[in-house]
Amino acid sequence: MSGPDSGDISEVRILGFPVALQARAQEHMDDLLREFMLIAAANEQGPKAHVPRQLLDLIQEVQRDYSGATLEQDAQLLAARESGLANIDLVYRIPSSVAQAATRLGEALDEADSYCLAGEHLLTLATPSEALELRRWYLGQFVAQIGGAPPTPWGEWVATHRRQ
């Protein structure tokens, strides 16, 4: 990824974002990243030792390139959490290059889950199923909407994907 293209802005609407589930998913992600940082710092060798460093590098890249574009939504989400809201709608105006970043991040996190399932080096388990659904929906909304699709609210997405 070569960084955000500020000339090509897309609007992405995240509808019905489940606030409590997002908090649990973020806690799991924070635990996972903390362990990956420890593994990367120890320069652990092995067949999948490259996974933690690759994920950490990608997350740093995404944060560097796009974190400024989400400050308002992060504040809205925090306020929703503090006020006990169950769901919130968020609107992002972000560079269209976020679609590619979201795809890469999803793939890297799937690889991280495989690393966790191998159980060789981590205390943190693979992403819980509901948090995994949230991640796939959330990142998928950026990819789909930047590609021209209408937003799919969380509840609608869950109803469709849990039946399959």
N, CA, C and O of each residue as an XYZ file, in Angstrom:
656
protein
N       0.844     -1.158      0.000
C       0.000      0.000      0.000
C       0.892      1.224      0.000
O       1.844      1.310      0.775
N       0.588      2.146     -0.849
C       1.435      3.314     -0.982
C       0.933      4.496     -0.177
O       1.444      5.603     -0.351
N      -0.027      4.314      0.681
C      -0.536      5.402      1.496
C      -1.844      5.918      0.946
O      -2.233      5.581     -0.172
N      -2.521      6.733      1.730
C      -3.834      7.204      1.331
C      -3.772      8.176      0.175
O      -2.833      8.963      0.052
N      -4.766      8.110     -0.653
C      -4.906      9.039     -1.768
C      -5.957     10.063     -1.345
O      -7.155      9.800     -1.454
N      -5.524     11.215     -0.867
C      -6.444     12.197     -0.318
C      -7.362     12.797     -1.385
O      -8.354     13.441     -1.044
N      -7.057     12.600     -2.644
C      -7.904     13.125     -3.703
C      -9.100     12.246     -3.993
O     -10.031     12.707     -4.653
N      -9.126     11.026     -3.544
C     -10.201     10.072     -3.830
C     -10.830      9.661     -2.502
O     -10.361      8.734     -1.841
N     -11.904     10.367     -2.118
C     -12.538     10.155     -0.820
C     -13.857      9.410     -1.013
O     -14.630      9.711     -1.922
N     -14.094      8.439     -0.148
C     -15.341      7.679     -0.152
C     -16.034      7.833      1.188
O     -15.398      8.059      2.217
N     -17.351      7.706      1.152
C     -18.119      7.694      2.387
C     -18.520      6.253      2.679
O     -19.059      5.556      1.820
N     -18.247      5.824      3.905
C     -18.615      4.487      4.342
C     -19.481      4.641      5.587
O     -19.092      5.294      6.554
N     -20.665      4.026      5.544
C     -21.590      4.081      6.671
C     -21.621      2.721      7.361
O     -21.936      1.699      6.751
N     -21.290      2.737      8.629
C     -21.300      1.532      9.456
C     -22.576      1.618     10.293
O     -22.660      2.419     11.224
N     -23.556      0.800      9.963
C     -24.883      0.914     10.556
C     -25.147     -0.191     11.581
O     -24.945     -1.375     11.314
N     -25.600      0.232     12.755
C     -25.928     -0.720     13.805
C     -24.709     -1.357     14.447
O     -24.768     -2.501     14.899
N     -23.605     -0.624     14.491
C     -22.351     -1.144     15.042
C     -22.576     -1.534     16.509
O     -22.911     -0.673     17.322
N     -22.399     -2.808     16.863
C     -22.661     -3.272     18.226
C     -21.543     -2.845     19.184
O     -20.426     -3.359     19.123
N     -21.860     -1.911     20.052
C     -20.863     -1.243     20.880
C     -20.181     -2.203     21.855
O     -18.953     -2.217     21.938
N     -20.948     -3.000     22.591
C     -20.352     -3.909     23.584
C     -19.513     -4.993     22.902
O     -18.435     -5.341     23.384
N     -20.000     -5.519     21.795
C     -19.236     -6.533     21.069
C     -17.936     -5.937     20.538
O     -16.895     -6.593     20.567
N     -17.989     -4.715     20.060
C     -16.773     -4.075     19.574
C     -15.759     -3.932     20.703
O     -14.563     -4.129     20.491
N     -16.227     -3.592     21.897
C     -15.318     -3.451     23.037
C     -14.647     -4.786     23.358
O     -13.446     -4.825     23.627
N     -15.414     -5.881     23.332
C     -14.826     -7.211     23.591
C     -13.857     -7.607     22.477
O     -12.792     -8.166     22.739
N     -14.231     -7.315     21.247
C     -13.359     -7.639     20.118
C     -12.062     -6.836     20.193
O     -10.986     -7.359     19.900
N     -12.164     -5.565     20.587
C     -10.966     -4.724     20.706
C     -10.061     -5.235     21.828
O      -8.837     -5.215     21.698
N     -10.655     -5.687     22.911
C      -9.863     -6.239     24.015
C      -9.088     -7.475     23.555
O      -7.914     -7.640     23.888
N      -9.749     -8.334     22.795
C      -9.073     -9.522     22.259
C      -7.938     -9.110     21.335
O      -6.841     -9.664     21.404
N      -8.207     -8.130     20.464
C      -7.180     -7.655     19.525
C      -5.995     -7.079     20.280
O      -4.845     -7.335     19.923
N      -6.265     -6.307     21.316
C      -5.178     -5.723     22.110
C      -4.320     -6.820     22.746
O      -3.093     -6.721     22.760
N      -4.969     -7.867     23.275
C      -4.231     -8.995     23.870
C      -3.363     -9.686     22.817
O      -2.198     -9.997     23.066
N      -3.938     -9.918     21.652
C      -3.216    -10.580     20.569
C      -2.013     -9.754     20.129
O      -0.916    -10.288     19.969
N      -2.213     -8.467     19.934
C      -1.106     -7.610     19.485
C      -0.008     -7.533     20.536
O       1.174     -7.495     20.194
N      -0.382     -7.509     21.798
C       0.617     -7.484     22.873
C       1.482     -8.752     22.814
O       2.705     -8.680     22.938
N       0.851     -9.891     22.627
C       1.625    -11.136     22.525
C       2.490    -11.153     21.276
O       3.639    -11.591     21.324
N       1.951    -10.681     20.161
C       2.736    -10.664     18.930
C       3.936     -9.733     19.067
O       5.007    -10.023     18.533
N       3.770     -8.623     19.774
C       4.904     -7.720     19.980
C       5.984     -8.405     20.811
O       7.174     -8.231     20.551
N       5.577     -9.170     21.794
C       6.556     -9.903     22.605
C       7.293    -10.949     21.774
O       8.511    -11.092     21.883
N       6.556    -11.672     20.950
C       7.173    -12.689     20.100
C       8.137    -12.042     19.112
O       9.260    -12.513     18.928
N       7.691    -10.963     18.481
C       8.549    -10.277     17.511
C       9.799     -9.725     18.193
O      10.893     -9.788     17.633
N       9.639     -9.188     19.397
C      10.781     -8.624     20.120
C      11.789     -9.694     20.502
O      12.989     -9.429     20.570
N      11.305    -10.894     20.750
C      12.192    -11.993     21.134
C      12.863    -12.634     19.921
O      13.701    -13.524     20.067
N      12.487    -12.173     18.714
C      13.044    -12.741     17.471
C      12.908    -14.249     17.435
O      13.825    -14.965     17.034
N      11.754    -14.713     17.860
C      11.507    -16.156     17.891
C      11.605    -16.728     16.480
O      11.110    -16.129     15.525
N      12.235    -17.870     16.358
C      12.385    -18.540     15.063
C      11.376    -19.671     14.962
O      10.949    -20.220     15.978
N      11.003    -20.015     13.768
C      10.073    -21.110     13.542
C       9.397    -20.924     12.207
O       9.590    -19.906     11.543
N       8.599    -21.909     11.807
C       7.996    -21.858     10.484
C       7.021    -20.698     10.292
O       6.804    -20.263      9.161
N       6.429    -20.189     11.378
C       5.485    -19.089     11.229
C       5.934    -17.864     12.013
O       5.114    -16.997     12.317
N       7.186    -17.777     12.336
C       7.672    -16.651     13.132
C       7.494    -15.321     12.406
O       7.484    -14.269     13.046
N       7.352    -15.347     11.081
C       7.168    -14.124     10.317
C       5.784    -13.513     10.522
O       5.601    -12.324     10.264
N       4.820    -14.282     10.971
C       3.455    -13.783     11.079
C       3.342    -12.609     12.040
O       2.776    -11.584     11.659
N       3.849    -12.703     13.267
C       3.693    -11.556     14.164
C       4.299    -10.274     13.599
O       3.663     -9.223     13.671
N       5.481    -10.327     13.052
C       6.129     -9.122     12.533
C       5.324     -8.558     11.367
O       5.131     -7.345     11.282
N       4.848     -9.427     10.463
C       4.073     -8.940      9.324
C       2.796     -8.248      9.783
O       2.440     -7.188      9.267
N       2.106     -8.845     10.754
C       0.877     -8.246     11.246
C       1.165     -6.919     11.934
O       0.461     -5.936     11.705
N       2.180     -6.885     12.764
C       2.521     -5.643     13.458
C       2.904     -4.543     12.467
O       2.505     -3.390     12.628
N       3.674     -4.903     11.446
C       4.058     -3.918     10.427
C       2.833     -3.381      9.692
O       2.729     -2.180      9.441
N       1.906     -4.278      9.347
C       0.706     -3.861      8.637
C      -0.155     -2.960      9.509
O      -0.678     -1.956      9.026
N      -0.310     -3.296     10.774
C      -1.112     -2.471     11.671
C      -0.470     -1.094     11.839
O      -1.171     -0.083     11.847
N       0.848     -1.050     11.973
C       1.532      0.252     12.056
C       1.286      1.073     10.791
O       1.054      2.280     10.859
N       1.339      0.413      9.652
C       1.127      1.092      8.373
C      -0.293      1.652      8.296
O      -0.486      2.801      7.901
N      -1.288      0.843      8.673
C      -2.675      1.291      8.630
C      -2.886      2.444      9.609
O      -3.538      3.433      9.273
N      -2.341      2.319     10.809
C      -2.483      3.404     11.789
C      -1.810      4.679     11.294
O      -2.371      5.766     11.430
N      -0.637      4.559     10.733
C       0.083      5.733     10.229
C      -0.701      6.414      9.116
O      -0.828      7.638      9.092
N      -1.224      5.613      8.197
C      -1.858      6.183      7.016
C      -3.297      6.635      7.237
O      -3.763      7.550      6.558
N      -4.019      6.005      8.186
C      -5.454      6.249      8.265
C      -5.996      6.646      9.634
O      -7.170      7.001      9.732
N      -5.199      6.603     10.683
C      -5.755      6.857     12.019
C      -6.348      8.265     12.142
O      -7.333      8.453     12.855
N      -5.779      9.231     11.474
C      -6.316     10.586     11.529
C      -7.707     10.691     10.932
O      -8.468     11.593     11.280
N      -8.042      9.776     10.036
C      -9.344      9.796      9.371
C     -10.442      9.201     10.233
O     -11.613      9.266      9.860
N     -10.096      8.621     11.381
C     -11.106      7.960     12.208
C     -11.230      8.561     13.610
O     -11.917      7.992     14.459
N     -10.589      9.685     13.867
C     -10.611     10.272     15.210
C     -12.024     10.603     15.671
O     -12.383     10.324     16.815
N     -12.821     11.188     14.801
C     -14.189     11.558     15.162
C     -15.023     10.316     15.489
O     -15.773     10.305     16.465
N     -14.887      9.281     14.672
C     -15.660      8.059     14.898
C     -15.189      7.340     16.162
O     -16.001      6.767     16.888
N     -13.891      7.367     16.426
C     -13.377      6.766     17.661
C     -13.981      7.467     18.878
O     -14.348      6.818     19.857
N     -14.080      8.794     18.811
C     -14.672      9.560     19.915
C     -16.159      9.243     20.061
O     -16.656      9.119     21.181
N     -16.868      9.111     18.952
C     -18.288      8.762     18.994
C     -18.491      7.377     19.599
O     -19.412      7.161     20.387
N     -17.635      6.457     19.229
C     -17.739      5.094     19.752
C     -17.461      5.070     21.251
O     -18.163      4.387     21.998
N     -16.462      5.796     21.694
C     -16.150      5.877     23.117
C     -17.327      6.485     23.886
O     -17.699      5.980     24.945
N     -17.910      7.557     23.364
C     -19.064      8.179     24.015
C     -20.240      7.211     24.079
O     -20.949      7.161     25.084
N     -20.451      6.446     23.012
C     -21.531      5.453     22.999
C     -21.293      4.385     24.057
O     -22.219      3.965     24.751
N     -20.052      3.952     24.171
C     -19.694      2.939     25.169
C     -19.949      3.468     26.578
O     -20.534      2.783     27.416
N     -19.500      4.696     26.823
C     -19.652      5.302     28.151
C     -21.105      5.556     28.508
O     -21.469      5.509     29.683
N     -21.947      5.826     27.507
C     -23.357      6.083     27.787
C     -24.205      4.818     27.753
O     -25.410      4.874     28.002
N     -23.591      3.680     27.447
C     -24.307      2.410     27.473
C     -25.161      2.123     26.255
O     -26.041      1.265     26.317
N     -24.929      2.814     25.148
C     -25.681      2.535     23.924
C     -25.377      1.123     23.428
O     -24.239      0.659     23.505
N     -26.396      0.455     22.923
C     -26.206     -0.900     22.389
C     -25.578     -0.859     20.994
O     -24.702     -1.663     20.677
N     -26.032      0.082     20.167
C     -25.573      0.183     18.779
C     -25.366      1.636     18.421
O     -25.934      2.535     19.043
N     -24.544      1.854     17.412
C     -24.289      3.210     16.925
C     -24.080      3.150     15.416
O     -23.571      2.165     14.881
N     -24.478      4.209     14.753
C     -24.186      4.365     13.331
C     -23.010      5.321     13.206
O     -22.978      6.364     13.860
N     -22.049      4.967     12.371
C     -20.863      5.796     12.150
C     -20.734      6.086     10.663
O     -21.044      5.240      9.825
N     -20.279      7.272     10.348
C     -20.029      7.648      8.954
C     -18.562      8.041      8.840
O     -18.084      8.924      9.552
N     -17.862      7.375      7.938
C     -16.454      7.651      7.682
C     -16.327      8.312      6.315
O     -16.962      7.878      5.354
N     -15.527      9.337      6.224
C     -15.108      9.912      4.943
C     -13.616      9.640      4.875
O     -12.808     10.307      5.520
N     -13.282      8.650      4.082
C     -11.923      8.118      4.087
C     -11.399      7.952      2.656
O     -12.171      7.881      1.700
N     -10.080      7.893      2.534
C      -9.504      7.632      1.213
C      -9.972      6.274      0.678
O     -10.102      5.314      1.437
N     -10.217      6.205     -0.599
C     -10.666      4.949     -1.208
C      -9.641      3.833     -1.067
O      -9.982      2.655     -1.173
N      -8.385      4.202     -0.829
C      -7.344      3.178     -0.639
C      -7.575      2.349      0.626
O      -6.920      1.326      0.822
N      -8.501      2.784      1.485
C      -8.830      2.008      2.692
C      -9.367      0.630      2.304
O      -9.184     -0.328      3.055
N     -10.018      0.510      1.162
C     -10.543     -0.794      0.745
C      -9.422     -1.826      0.649
O      -9.553     -2.946      1.143
N      -8.335     -1.443      0.019
C      -7.192     -2.355     -0.099
C      -6.588     -2.633      1.269
O      -6.228     -3.772      1.566
N      -6.472     -1.614      2.099
C      -5.917     -1.797      3.438
C      -6.801     -2.718      4.266
O      -6.292     -3.559      5.007
N      -8.130     -2.570      4.151
C      -9.057     -3.423      4.899
C      -8.934     -4.875      4.462
O      -8.979     -5.783      5.291
N      -8.781     -5.091      3.178
C      -8.601     -6.463      2.669
C      -7.320     -7.070      3.212
O      -7.321     -8.204      3.691
N      -6.235     -6.326      3.140
C      -4.947     -6.833      3.636
C      -4.999     -7.090      5.135
O      -4.469     -8.093      5.614
N      -5.632     -6.192      5.875
C      -5.727     -6.366      7.316
C      -6.557     -7.601      7.656
O      -6.179     -8.370      8.540
N      -7.666     -7.800      6.980
C      -8.490     -8.990      7.205
C      -7.717    -10.266      6.948
O      -7.801    -11.218      7.725
N      -6.962    -10.290      5.855
C      -6.153    -11.473      5.533
C      -5.085    -11.712      6.596
O      -4.847    -12.850      6.999
N      -4.445    -10.640      7.047
C      -3.403    -10.776      8.077
C      -3.994    -11.263      9.391
O      -3.384    -12.082     10.080
N      -5.168    -10.769      9.744
C      -5.802    -11.216     10.990
C      -6.280    -12.661     10.890
O      -6.249    -13.391     11.881
N      -6.722    -13.081      9.706
C      -7.057    -14.495      9.511
C      -5.810    -15.364      9.690
O      -5.871    -16.435     10.295
N      -4.692    -14.897      9.164
C      -3.437    -15.630      9.327
C      -3.031    -15.665     10.797
O      -2.523    -16.675     11.283
N      -3.256    -14.560     11.503
C      -2.952    -14.522     12.935
C      -3.815    -15.519     13.690
O      -3.339    -16.164     14.624
N      -5.086    -15.655     13.296
C      -5.953    -16.649     13.934
C      -5.416    -18.061     13.701
O      -5.447    -18.895     14.606
N      -4.929    -18.327     12.502
C      -4.328    -19.637     12.228
C      -3.124    -19.871     13.122
O      -2.917    -20.976     13.624
N      -2.340    -18.838     13.318
C      -1.173    -18.895     14.194
C      -1.621    -19.226     15.618
O      -1.002    -20.043     16.299
N      -2.703    -18.582     16.058
C      -3.235    -18.846     17.406
C      -3.741    -20.280     17.525
O      -3.510    -20.944     18.535
N      -4.425    -20.748     16.498
C      -4.976    -22.101     16.538
C      -3.883    -23.160     16.604
O      -4.095    -24.244     17.146
N      -2.714    -22.846     16.052
C      -1.599    -23.792     16.121
C      -1.166    -23.986     17.571
O      -0.623    -25.032     17.928
N      -1.407    -22.978     18.399
C      -1.181    -23.090     19.830
C       0.250    -23.274     20.271
O       0.490    -23.718     21.394
N       1.201    -22.951     19.431
C       2.596    -23.196     19.775
C       3.202    -22.116     20.660
O       4.026    -22.417     21.524
N       2.807    -20.864     20.455
C       3.529    -19.772     21.091
C       2.649    -18.787     21.852
O       3.171    -17.923     22.556
N       1.332    -18.894     21.732
C       0.463    -17.854     22.257
C      -0.435    -18.325     23.387
O      -0.863    -19.479     23.428
N      -0.709    -17.414     24.297
C      -1.712    -17.647     25.321
C      -3.083    -17.216     24.810
O      -4.103    -17.793     25.187
N      -3.102    -16.200     23.950
C      -4.352    -15.686     23.398
C      -4.900    -16.683     22.392
O      -4.169    -17.199     21.547
N      -6.185    -16.943     22.493
C      -6.852    -17.857     21.582
C      -7.221    -17.133     20.293
O      -7.192    -15.905     20.219
N      -7.566    -17.918     19.286
C      -8.043    -17.325     18.040
C      -9.269    -16.471     18.339
O      -9.916    -16.641     19.373
N      -9.577    -15.572     17.450
C     -10.693    -14.650     17.624
C     -11.986    -15.418     17.875
O     -12.324    -16.320     17.108
N     -12.714    -15.073     18.940
C     -14.016    -15.707     19.195
C     -14.954    -15.503     18.003
O     -14.844    -14.506     17.290
N     -15.873    -16.441     17.787
C     -16.691    -16.442     16.574
C     -17.479    -15.146     16.378
O     -17.535    -14.637     15.258
N     -18.084    -14.601     17.421
C     -18.867    -13.381     17.259
C     -17.963    -12.191     16.904
O     -18.339    -11.344     16.095
N     -16.780    -12.133     17.507
C     -15.830    -11.062     17.179
C     -15.298    -11.237     15.755
O     -15.049    -10.254     15.058
N     -15.126    -12.480     15.328
C     -14.694    -12.750     13.959
C     -15.761    -12.288     12.970
O     -15.440    -11.700     11.938
N     -17.024    -12.552     13.282
C     -18.111    -12.067     12.429
C     -18.083    -10.535     12.348
O     -18.235     -9.959     11.271
N     -17.889     -9.894     13.489
C     -17.843     -8.433     13.513
C     -16.704     -7.906     12.643
O     -16.877     -6.957     11.878
N     -15.543     -8.535     12.773
C     -14.387     -8.111     11.979
C     -14.660     -8.268     10.490
O     -14.358     -7.368      9.706
N     -15.224     -9.392     10.098
C     -15.494     -9.631      8.669
C     -16.534     -8.651      8.133
O     -16.406     -8.140      7.021
N     -17.566     -8.396      8.939
C     -18.590     -7.430      8.522
C     -17.992     -6.027      8.421
O     -18.153     -5.349      7.407
N     -17.308     -5.602      9.470
C     -16.777     -4.244      9.546
C     -15.787     -3.976      8.407
O     -15.961     -3.013      7.660
N     -14.769     -4.797      8.266
C     -13.799     -4.595      7.186
C     -14.465     -4.757      5.825
O     -14.148     -4.038      4.877
N     -15.384     -5.704      5.740
C     -16.103     -5.938      4.485
C     -16.946     -4.749      4.060
O     -17.125     -4.511      2.865
N     -17.472     -3.994      5.035
C     -18.252     -2.808      4.700
C     -17.397     -1.757      4.004
O     -17.865     -1.089      3.082
N     -16.161     -1.607      4.433
C     -15.274     -0.652      3.773
C     -15.003     -1.083      2.336
O     -15.067     -0.269      1.415
N     -14.704     -2.354      2.151
C     -14.416     -2.864      0.811
C     -15.646     -2.747     -0.085
O     -15.557     -2.244     -1.205
N     -16.785     -3.209      0.408
C     -18.004     -3.225     -0.406
C     -18.480     -1.812     -0.745
O     -18.787     -1.518     -1.900
N     -18.540     -0.944      0.259
C     -19.072      0.392      0.001
C     -18.141      1.241     -0.855
O     -18.606      2.011     -1.695
N     -16.858      1.113     -0.657
C     -15.925      1.835     -1.527
C     -16.053      1.323     -2.958
O     -15.832      2.061     -3.918
N     -16.414      0.044     -3.085
C     -16.652     -0.543     -4.404
C     -18.005     -0.200     -4.996
O     -18.306     -0.606     -6.119
N     -18.837      0.549     -4.255
C     -20.111      1.001     -4.799
C     -21.352      0.343     -4.219
O     -22.464      0.732     -4.577
N     -21.207     -0.633     -3.340
C     -22.356     -1.309     -2.747
C     -22.992     -0.443     -1.658
O     -22.320      0.394     -1.056
N     -24.272     -0.643     -1.410
C     -24.908      0.086     -0.306
C     -24.481     -0.524      1.032
O     -24.013     -1.662      1.073
N     -24.639      0.224      2.119
C     -24.281     -0.326      3.431
C     -25.214     -1.473      3.830
O     -26.393     -1.488      3.478
N     -24.666     -2.411      4.558
C     -25.452     -3.500      5.133
C     -25.361     -3.372      6.645
O     -24.278     -3.529      7.208
N     -26.478     -3.091      7.316
C     -26.444     -2.988      8.774
C     -26.002     -4.308      9.418
O     -26.225     -5.387      8.870
N     -25.375     -4.195     10.584
C     -24.874     -5.354     11.320
C     -25.947     -6.430     11.472
O     -25.701     -7.587     11.132
N     -27.120     -6.081     11.970
C     -28.164     -7.076     12.208
C     -28.573     -7.811     10.942
O     -28.809     -9.019     10.973
N     -28.657     -7.102      9.845
C     -29.005     -7.720      8.559
C     -27.892     -8.664      8.101
O     -28.167     -9.764      7.620
N     -26.650     -8.239      8.248
C     -25.512     -9.069      7.840
C     -25.481    -10.360      8.657
O     -25.290    -11.446      8.109
N     -25.669    -10.233      9.967
C     -25.641    -11.406     10.845
C     -26.753    -12.372     10.462
O     -26.523    -13.578     10.367
N     -27.953    -11.854     10.242
C     -29.085    -12.716      9.880
C     -28.804    -13.489      8.602
O     -29.163    -14.661      8.486
N     -28.171    -12.842      7.656
C     -27.854    -13.483      6.381
C     -26.721    -14.491      6.518
O     -26.813    -15.596      5.982
N     -25.666    -14.135      7.217
C     -24.478    -14.978      7.258
C     -24.561    -16.109      8.274
O     -23.887    -17.123      8.095
N     -25.325    -15.987      9.290
C     -25.472    -17.082     10.274
C     -26.345    -18.191      9.744
O     -26.266    -19.317     10.236
N     -27.177    -17.915      8.756
C     -28.027    -18.961      8.179
C     -27.245    -19.874      7.246
O     -27.660    -21.005      6.996
N     -26.141    -19.403      6.741
C     -25.387    -20.154      5.731
C     -24.614    -21.278      6.333
O     -23.927    -22.008      5.618
